[in-house]
Every structure is written in C-alpha cells, then in structure tokens.
Amino acid sequence: MSVVSSLYTGAAGLASHGDALGVVGDNIANANTVGFKGSRANFEDILARSLGGGSDDVGLGSRISNVQRLMTQGAMLGTGNATDLAISGNGFFIVKGNADGIEGNFFTRAGQFHLDKDGKLVNNGGMTVQGYVVDAQGNLVKKMTDLQVNTSPMSPVATTTASLYNNLDATSLTPAAAWPTGANLTPANMTAASNFSTSLTVYDSLGGAHNVNVYYRKEAGAGAWSWHAMVDGAESTGGTPGQWVEGATGTLTFDTQGRLTGATQAAAPAGFNFTGAAPTQAITFDFGDAYPPGTGLKGSTSFSTKNAASFAKQNGYSSGSLSGVSVDTDGTVQGVFSNGEKRTVGKVLLAKFQNPEGMQRLGGNLYAGTNTSGTALVAEAATSGMGAINSGSLEQSNVDLARQFVDMIVFQRGFQGNSKTITTADQLLQEVIGLKR
C-alpha cells in the first residue's frame, strides 16, 4: 500500500467513526424520549485491490454499512394518566394526520395521548389515534377510523331487578303485632310487626333515587316468612309523607337445614308509583337460588344466628356525564361516568410489521412503513401476536446510557487512532519530499 493510500484509509476511518459518534450522540440525546428506539452503527471494511489473489487483499479503511434500529422493549413508566398508553410487546399505535406535508396513517410507540375538544383521542402533534368507535346502541363498529369518544350524557335506567341476600334467624318468633295496613303503615308500626329490615336505593325512569325498605316477618309455620318492600309516601304518587306505601310483597320458606326452598312475589301490588316518573314500576326481587334444584345456600338462609344482611344489588342507575376514560389491556376504551357506571366508547387498534427495523423514521416519534418493513398488519391488542396495552403508563426510551458512553469511548479511540494514521503518513511524505535536498 502506498503512503498516499494510507492517508485515504485514515480518512475513511475518521469518517466512519465520526458517523458512529453521531449515532451515539443521537441515542444519548433521546434517552428521555418516550417510545424512542435506539440505533447501532454497523461497520464494514472497504477493499481497495488484490495484489495477487488469495489472502493478499489490501483494504482501504472502513465505512458504516447501515444504522440498525434496535426494537427492544423499553421500561414502563407509571404516570397515573389514563390516556397515557404503553405497549408491552409487539406493535405500534396508528395515528392519522399530516407529517412533513404527507397526509396518511403513521405509526408510533409513544402513547402520550389526550382527548381534544371534539372527544378525539390525539397525540401531542394533534394526530388522531385510529381504532373502532361504537354505534348508537353501544356496539363496536369494526371499521378502522378516528377514535372519537362519545361525550354525551348517559341516560338513566329504571330499576327492574333487585337482589337481597340475608340470614333470617331461625329462632325468631312471630311478632305479637299484626302487619299494619292503610294509614297505619308507619315506620314505627312496621318495625313492631317485623323481625328484621334492610334497605337499598332504586331508580325510577327519570333517574331519581329512592330508598326502599324491605321488612321481614316471621309467620306461623316452620321456616315461613313474609317480606314487604315499602317506600315513603312522600315519594309515591298520591302518597302521604310519613305513611309508607307497599310496592311489592311475597313469601320465603326455609327447610330444617336453613336452606331457601321457596321465594314468591305476589301479583299485587304491581309495582311502585314514584312521583313524576313512569307509573307502576315493577321490580322483581331475588332472594337467592332455592333448593331444589339450587343449593339453597347461595343467597338468603335461615340459620340460628342473628338476622344479618349479606348482599344487596339492583340494576338501575341515574343519568351521568362523562368524567373520564379507562383503557383495558385489549385496547377497549371505557367511558367512566359520574353515576359510577362504565360503558364501552371505543377500541384502540395496533399495527405490526414483519420487519419493524426496516421502517422509516420520520421524527416526532413517528414511523412509516416501507417495502423493507413489509405491509402493516392491523389487529386488536393482545391478539394475533400483538402486545398488550398498559393504561396509565408510558414506554421509556430503550437507550442504555452506560452502554452508549462505553461506545463513545471506543469510537473516540478509533477516531484518534485513524487520525494518527494520517499524521504518520504525512510525516512519511515529508521524509520523501526531503530526499531531494
């Protein structure tokens, strides 16, 4: 190899190591960029010529063959913000908008999203997350589009069923006072004529909340009880405040093992007439599974222990406004309403590529598909090899700072070594020029 060639060999080494330092610098600069994937500079040698075949090859330095993107998983950072999303596993979020004058769908691992003024889920650049929306009936429409959350209030639902599970003391005696009727239906009289009472809140057709008291009375006969569901007359059409109105009644029977063997509900009264709401609101009361065919123990029982309530539930609720959203691991977006209810308002979709390292980096935490990466496969999270979505978290950069500083030292020494090749070749040339003196 000539001395002049050594100059070019050193220059090639300077260029390749300088480029490698640029890759390291980019990695370090993005050590705190959400969803950033670090890169690695891959070197290759440059062959100048062969002097005689075989192993007599003479090299001309090195160059960067490619900058490889490392798509390893970044650590999860909890934020507590429900619209911050992170992918655990394969896949990219799909966002739609304008990037460098190009309109279309782009891909990102950065899940810093929020709801805009129109209820659309967008990233910090205003690009809209893609997914499924719901129709008027609340069903997911499985066609990818802008993910827009319906922010309209939730309509109320009137109570139609109520479950009450209690233990009614098997040693109870029938109260001396008869069950009151008419104007005598006062709290004091009903308490005297019953052995136990529970209460629960139910809702009318307008979403109004009403307190229903259920009184239990031991009747003559082994294991025989009656129950009476009452509401204050102040809340019932035509009722008198302080006098209770019966909306439902029935019987319960238990066997000698304390198992529920029968539960009935009388046809009259037909329901509750809450003031201003739909009349005759029928509520079906459930006291558990009777034996047989059930066990008779999954609900109300009658053991020789104190009367006690164990479970109460009803299916109505008041109207509510959207107060927030939550996202499940499969990407399902749940609207959280002020009445405590949830409903599905959309679903986030993910995309994956056969060769994600071949995607084009666009800046702004965005990527685009290329012929090298392959075509995007769009699917729901946690299916088809897609990763799961973690709500309230962000994926941190996968850059290992310690490794980057080590690489920086190595590339710096390589740069210095190549510069030494150039200065040494320059000294040799000086000696050659000095020969003619």
C-alpha positions as CSV (number, residue, x, y, z in Angstrom):
1,M,0.0,0.0,0.0
2,S,1.3,3.4,-0.9
3,V,1.8,6.2,1.7
4,V,-0.9,8.2,-0.1
5,S,-3.4,5.3,0.2
6,S,-2.7,5.3,3.9
7,L,-4.0,8.9,4.0
8,Y,-7.3,7.9,2.4
9,T,-7.5,4.8,4.7
10,G,-7.2,7.0,7.7
11,A,-9.7,9.5,6.3
12,A,-12.2,6.7,5.7
13,G,-11.7,5.6,9.4
14,L,-12.3,9.1,10.6
15,A,-15.5,9.4,8.6
16,S,-16.9,6.1,9.8
17,H,-16.0,6.7,13.4
18,G,-17.4,10.2,13.2
19,D,-20.7,8.9,11.8
20,A,-20.7,6.3,14.6
21,L,-20.3,9.0,17.2
22,G,-23.2,10.8,15.6
23,V,-25.4,7.7,16.1
24,V,-24.3,7.5,19.8
25,G,-25.0,11.2,20.2
26,D,-28.5,10.8,18.8
27,N,-29.2,7.9,21.2
28,I,-28.0,9.9,24.2
29,A,-30.0,12.9,23.1
30,N,-33.1,10.8,23.1
31,A,-32.5,8.9,26.3
32,N,-35.7,10.5,27.7
33,T,-37.8,10.5,24.6
34,V,-40.9,8.4,25.2
35,G,-41.1,5.3,22.9
36,F,-37.7,6.1,21.3
37,K,-35.8,3.1,19.8
38,G,-32.0,3.4,19.9
39,S,-29.8,2.7,16.9
40,R,-26.5,0.9,16.3
41,A,-23.8,1.8,13.7
42,N,-22.6,-1.3,11.9
43,F,-19.1,-1.1,10.4
44,E,-17.8,-2.9,7.3
45,D,-14.4,-2.9,5.6
46,I,-13.5,-1.4,2.3
47,L,-11.5,-3.5,-0.1
48,A,-9.2,-1.5,-2.4
49,R,-7.5,-4.1,-4.5
50,S,-6.0,-7.5,-4.6
51,L,-2.2,-7.8,-5.1
52,G,-2.0,-11.4,-6.2
53,G,-5.2,-13.2,-5.2
54,G,-5.6,-15.4,-2.2
55,S,-5.0,-13.6,1.1
56,D,-3.1,-10.7,-0.5
57,D,-6.0,-8.3,-0.2
58,V,-5.3,-4.7,0.6
59,G,-8.0,-2.7,2.5
60,L,-8.8,0.9,2.2
61,G,-10.3,1.5,5.7
62,S,-13.9,1.2,6.9
63,R,-17.4,2.6,6.4
64,I,-20.8,2.4,8.0
65,S,-22.7,-0.3,6.2
66,N,-26.0,0.6,7.9
67,V,-27.5,2.1,11.0
68,Q,-29.6,-0.6,12.6
69,R,-32.6,0.3,14.7
70,L,-32.9,-1.8,17.9
71,M,-36.6,-2.5,18.6
72,T,-36.2,-3.9,22.1
73,Q,-38.8,-3.2,24.7
74,G,-38.4,-0.1,26.8
75,A,-39.1,0.1,30.5
76,M,-42.6,1.1,31.7
77,L,-43.1,4.4,33.5
78,G,-46.3,4.8,35.5
79,T,-47.9,8.2,35.1
80,G,-51.4,7.7,36.5
81,N,-52.9,9.4,33.5
82,A,-55.5,7.0,32.0
83,T,-54.9,8.2,28.4
84,D,-51.1,7.6,28.6
85,L,-50.7,4.3,26.9
86,A,-47.8,1.9,26.6
87,I,-47.5,-1.3,24.5
88,S,-46.0,-4.3,26.2
89,G,-44.8,-6.5,23.4
90,N,-45.1,-6.1,19.6
91,G,-47.0,-3.4,17.8
92,F,-47.4,0.3,17.1
93,F,-50.2,2.8,17.7
94,I,-51.7,4.0,14.5
95,V,-52.2,7.8,14.2
96,K,-53.6,9.7,11.3
97,G,-52.6,13.2,10.3
98,N,-50.0,15.3,8.5
99,A,-46.3,14.6,8.8
100,D,-43.9,16.8,6.8
101,G,-46.7,17.6,4.3
102,I,-47.7,14.0,3.8
103,E,-51.2,13.0,4.8
104,G,-51.9,9.5,6.0
105,N,-51.5,6.9,8.7
106,F,-48.3,6.8,10.7
107,F,-47.0,4.6,13.5
108,T,-45.6,5.3,16.9
109,R,-44.7,3.7,20.2
110,A,-45.1,7.0,22.1
111,G,-48.5,6.8,23.8
112,Q,-48.8,10.4,25.1
113,F,-52.5,10.8,24.2
114,H,-55.3,13.0,25.3
115,L,-58.9,13.9,24.4
116,D,-59.3,17.0,22.3
117,K,-62.3,19.4,22.3
118,D,-64.2,17.1,20.0
119,G,-63.6,14.0,22.1
120,K,-61.0,12.5,19.7
121,L,-58.0,10.7,21.2
122,V,-55.0,12.5,19.8
123,N,-51.2,12.7,20.3
124,N,-49.2,15.8,21.2
125,G,-49.0,16.7,17.5
126,G,-52.8,16.6,17.1
127,M,-52.8,13.3,15.1
128,T,-55.8,11.2,15.8
129,V,-55.4,7.7,17.1
130,Q,-57.1,5.0,15.0
131,G,-59.4,2.4,16.3
132,Y,-63.1,1.3,16.5
133,V,-66.0,3.5,17.5
134,V,-69.4,2.5,18.8
135,D,-72.8,2.9,17.2
136,A,-75.9,4.3,18.9
137,Q,-76.6,1.0,20.6
138,G,-73.1,0.9,22.1
139,N,-71.8,-1.8,19.8
140,L,-68.3,-1.6,18.3
141,V,-68.3,-0.9,14.6
142,K,-65.3,-2.9,13.4
143,K,-64.1,-0.5,10.8
144,M,-60.9,1.4,11.5
145,T,-61.5,5.2,11.8
146,D,-60.6,8.2,14.0
147,L,-61.2,7.1,17.6
148,Q,-63.7,9.6,19.0
149,V,-65.3,9.2,22.4
150,N,-69.0,10.0,22.7
151,T,-69.2,12.6,25.4
152,S,-73.0,12.8,25.6
153,P,-74.6,12.1,29.0
154,M,-75.6,8.6,29.9
155,S,-79.4,8.2,30.1
156,P,-80.9,6.8,33.3
157,V,-82.1,3.2,33.6
158,A,-85.0,2.3,35.9
159,T,-84.5,-0.5,38.4
160,T,-86.3,-3.7,37.3
161,T,-84.5,-6.3,39.4
162,A,-83.1,-6.3,42.9
163,S,-81.2,-9.0,44.7
164,L,-81.3,-9.2,48.5
165,Y,-79.4,-11.9,50.4
166,N,-79.9,-12.1,54.2
167,N,-79.8,-14.6,57.1
168,L,-83.1,-14.7,58.8
169,D,-82.7,-16.0,62.4
170,A,-84.4,-19.5,62.6
171,T,-85.1,-18.9,66.3
172,S,-87.2,-15.9,65.6
173,L,-90.8,-15.8,66.9
174,T,-93.8,-14.3,65.1
175,P,-94.3,-10.7,66.4
176,A,-97.3,-10.1,68.6
177,A,-98.3,-7.0,66.5
178,A,-100.2,-7.8,63.3
179,W,-98.9,-6.4,60.0
180,P,-100.4,-2.9,59.6
181,T,-102.5,-1.7,56.7
182,G,-103.7,1.6,55.2
183,A,-103.0,4.7,57.3
184,N,-101.3,2.5,59.9
185,L,-98.3,1.8,57.6
186,T,-95.9,3.9,59.6
187,P,-92.2,3.1,60.3
188,A,-93.0,2.5,64.0
189,N,-95.8,0.1,63.3
190,M,-93.9,-1.8,60.6
191,T,-90.9,-2.2,62.9
192,A,-93.1,-3.6,65.7
193,A,-94.7,-6.1,63.3
194,S,-91.5,-7.3,61.7
195,N,-88.3,-9.1,62.8
196,F,-85.8,-7.5,60.6
197,S,-85.4,-4.9,57.8
198,T,-83.0,-3.9,55.1
199,S,-82.9,-1.1,52.6
200,L,-81.5,-0.3,49.2
201,T,-81.6,2.5,46.7
202,V,-83.5,2.1,43.5
203,Y,-84.0,4.4,40.5
204,D,-87.1,5.5,38.6
205,S,-87.5,6.1,34.9
206,L,-86.1,9.7,35.3
207,G,-83.1,8.5,37.2
208,G,-84.4,9.7,40.5
209,A,-83.1,7.8,43.5
210,H,-85.5,6.3,46.1
211,N,-84.9,4.4,49.3
212,V,-86.8,1.1,49.5
213,N,-87.1,-0.6,52.9
214,V,-87.8,-4.3,52.9
215,Y,-89.3,-5.7,56.1
216,Y,-89.1,-9.4,57.0
217,R,-91.8,-11.0,59.3
218,K,-91.7,-14.5,60.8
219,E,-95.0,-16.2,60.0
220,A,-96.7,-19.2,61.5
221,G,-95.3,-22.5,60.3
222,A,-91.8,-23.9,60.3
223,G,-89.4,-21.8,58.2
224,A,-92.2,-19.5,56.9
225,W,-91.5,-15.8,56.4
226,S,-93.2,-12.9,54.6
227,W,-91.4,-9.8,53.1
228,H,-92.8,-6.3,52.3
229,A,-91.0,-3.7,50.1
230,M,-92.0,-0.2,51.2
231,V,-91.4,3.4,50.1
232,D,-92.2,6.6,51.9
233,G,-95.5,8.2,50.7
234,A,-93.7,11.4,50.0
235,E,-92.0,9.7,47.1
236,S,-95.2,8.0,45.8
237,T,-97.9,9.5,43.6
238,G,-100.9,10.2,45.9
239,G,-99.0,9.2,49.0
240,T,-98.8,10.9,52.4
241,P,-95.4,11.8,53.9
242,G,-94.7,9.6,56.9
243,Q,-97.1,6.9,55.7
244,W,-95.4,4.1,53.7
245,V,-96.7,2.6,50.5
246,E,-96.1,-1.1,49.6
247,G,-94.7,-1.7,46.2
248,A,-94.0,-5.5,46.4
249,T,-94.6,-8.3,48.8
250,G,-94.1,-12.1,48.9
251,T,-93.1,-15.1,51.0
252,L,-89.9,-17.0,51.8
253,T,-89.6,-20.6,53.1
254,F,-86.6,-22.5,54.5
255,D,-86.1,-26.1,55.4
256,T,-84.6,-27.6,58.7
257,Q,-81.1,-27.1,57.3
258,G,-81.6,-23.4,56.8
259,R,-81.8,-23.7,53.0
260,L,-84.1,-21.5,51.0
261,T,-86.7,-23.7,49.5
262,G,-89.1,-21.2,48.0
263,A,-89.4,-17.5,47.2
264,T,-92.6,-15.9,45.8
265,Q,-93.7,-12.4,44.8
266,A,-97.4,-11.6,44.8
267,A,-99.1,-10.1,41.7
268,A,-100.4,-7.2,43.7
269,P,-99.2,-4.6,44.3
270,A,-98.0,-4.5,40.8
271,G,-95.1,-2.0,41.4
272,F,-94.0,1.4,42.6
273,N,-95.6,4.7,41.6
274,F,-92.7,7.1,42.0
275,T,-93.8,10.8,41.8
276,G,-93.4,12.2,38.3
277,A,-91.9,9.0,36.8
278,A,-93.4,6.2,34.8
279,P,-96.3,4.6,36.8
280,T,-96.4,1.1,38.2
281,Q,-92.6,0.4,38.1
282,A,-92.3,-3.3,38.6
283,I,-89.2,-4.5,40.4
284,T,-88.6,-8.2,40.6
285,F,-86.9,-9.2,43.9
286,D,-84.4,-12.1,44.1
287,F,-83.5,-13.8,47.3
288,G,-81.2,-16.5,46.0
289,D,-81.4,-19.9,44.4
290,A,-84.0,-22.2,46.0
291,Y,-83.4,-25.8,46.8
292,P,-84.0,-27.8,44.7
293,P,-82.7,-27.5,42.0
294,G,-80.2,-25.0,43.5
295,T,-78.2,-25.4,46.7
296,G,-80.5,-23.1,48.7
297,L,-77.4,-21.6,50.2
298,K,-76.3,-19.1,47.5
299,G,-78.4,-16.3,48.8
300,S,-80.8,-16.0,51.7
301,T,-80.5,-18.5,54.5
302,S,-82.2,-19.2,57.9
303,F,-79.7,-20.4,60.4
304,S,-79.8,-19.9,64.2
305,T,-77.7,-16.8,64.1
306,K,-78.6,-13.1,64.2
307,N,-80.5,-11.5,61.4
308,A,-78.0,-10.0,59.0
309,A,-77.8,-8.6,55.5
310,S,-75.0,-10.1,53.3
311,F,-75.7,-8.7,49.8
312,A,-77.7,-6.1,48.0
313,K,-77.7,-5.2,44.3
314,Q,-80.0,-3.6,41.8
315,N,-79.7,-2.9,38.1
316,G,-80.8,0.8,37.8
317,Y,-78.8,4.0,37.8
318,S,-79.2,7.7,37.4
319,S,-78.1,9.8,34.4
320,G,-74.4,10.7,34.3
321,S,-71.9,12.8,32.5
322,L,-68.5,11.6,31.2
323,S,-65.9,12.2,33.9
324,G,-63.0,10.2,32.4
325,V,-61.9,7.2,30.4
326,S,-60.0,4.0,31.1
327,V,-58.3,1.6,28.7
328,D,-58.2,-2.1,29.1
329,T,-55.2,-4.3,28.1
330,D,-57.0,-5.3,24.8
331,G,-57.4,-1.6,23.9
332,T,-61.1,-1.3,24.9
333,V,-61.8,2.3,25.9
334,Q,-64.3,2.5,28.8
335,G,-66.1,5.8,29.5
336,V,-66.3,6.5,33.2
337,F,-69.5,8.4,34.2
338,S,-70.4,10.5,37.2
339,N,-73.0,8.0,38.2
340,G,-70.4,5.3,38.7
341,E,-71.3,3.4,35.6
342,K,-68.9,2.5,32.7
343,R,-69.7,1.8,29.1
344,T,-67.5,0.9,26.0
345,V,-66.9,4.0,23.9
346,G,-64.2,2.7,21.5
347,K,-61.2,0.5,21.0
348,V,-57.6,1.3,20.2
349,L,-56.0,-0.7,17.4
350,L,-52.4,-1.7,16.9
351,A,-50.3,-2.5,13.8
352,K,-47.2,-4.7,13.5
353,F,-44.7,-5.3,10.7
354,Q,-42.7,-8.3,9.6
355,N,-39.5,-6.3,9.8
356,P,-40.0,-3.3,12.1
357,E,-36.3,-2.4,11.8
358,G,-37.0,-1.6,8.2
359,M,-39.5,1.2,9.0
360,Q,-38.7,4.8,8.0
361,R,-38.1,7.2,10.9
362,L,-39.8,10.5,10.3
363,G,-39.1,12.4,13.5
364,G,-41.7,13.4,16.0
365,N,-41.8,9.9,17.4
366,L,-43.3,8.7,14.1
367,Y,-42.5,5.9,11.7
368,A,-43.8,5.0,8.2
369,G,-44.0,1.6,6.6
370,T,-41.6,0.8,3.7
371,N,-41.1,-2.1,1.2
372,T,-38.4,-3.3,3.6
373,S,-40.6,-3.3,6.6
374,G,-43.5,-5.0,4.9
375,T,-47.2,-4.3,5.0
376,A,-48.8,-3.3,8.3
377,L,-51.0,-5.9,9.9
378,V,-53.8,-4.2,11.9
379,A,-55.4,-6.1,14.7
380,E,-56.7,-5.7,18.3
381,A,-54.3,-5.6,21.1
382,A,-53.4,-8.9,22.9
383,T,-54.4,-10.8,19.8
384,S,-52.6,-12.0,16.6
385,G,-49.2,-11.6,18.3
386,M,-49.9,-8.0,19.3
387,G,-48.7,-6.7,22.6
388,A,-51.0,-5.7,25.5
389,I,-51.8,-2.1,26.2
390,N,-51.0,-0.6,29.6
391,S,-53.1,2.3,30.6
392,G,-51.6,5.0,32.8
393,S,-48.1,4.1,31.7
394,L,-45.5,5.2,29.0
395,E,-42.8,3.2,27.4
396,Q,-39.4,4.8,28.1
397,S,-36.6,5.0,25.6
398,N,-34.7,1.7,25.3
399,V,-31.3,3.5,25.2
400,D,-28.8,2.2,27.8
401,L,-26.8,5.3,28.7
402,A,-23.9,3.2,30.2
403,R,-23.6,1.3,27.0
404,Q,-23.7,4.4,25.0
405,F,-20.8,6.0,27.0
406,V,-18.7,2.9,26.5
407,D,-19.4,3.0,22.8
408,M,-18.5,6.7,22.8
409,I,-15.1,5.9,24.3
410,V,-14.5,3.1,21.8
411,F,-15.4,5.3,18.8
412,Q,-13.4,8.2,20.2
413,R,-10.3,6.0,20.4
414,G,-10.9,4.7,17.0
415,F,-11.2,8.3,15.7
416,Q,-7.9,9.1,17.4
417,G,-6.2,6.0,16.0
418,N,-7.2,6.9,12.5
419,S,-6.1,10.5,12.9
420,K,-2.7,9.1,14.0
421,T,-2.6,7.1,10.7
422,I,-3.0,10.3,8.8
423,T,-0.3,12.2,10.7
424,T,2.1,9.3,10.4
425,A,1.5,9.1,6.6
426,D,2.1,12.9,6.4
427,Q,5.4,12.5,8.2
428,L,6.5,9.8,5.8
429,L,5.6,12.0,2.9
430,Q,7.7,14.8,4.4
431,E,10.6,12.4,4.5
432,V,10.1,11.5,0.9
433,I,10.0,15.2,-0.1
434,G,13.2,15.8,1.9
435,L,15.2,13.2,-0.1
436,K,15.9,15.7,-3.0
437,R,17.7,18.1,-0.7
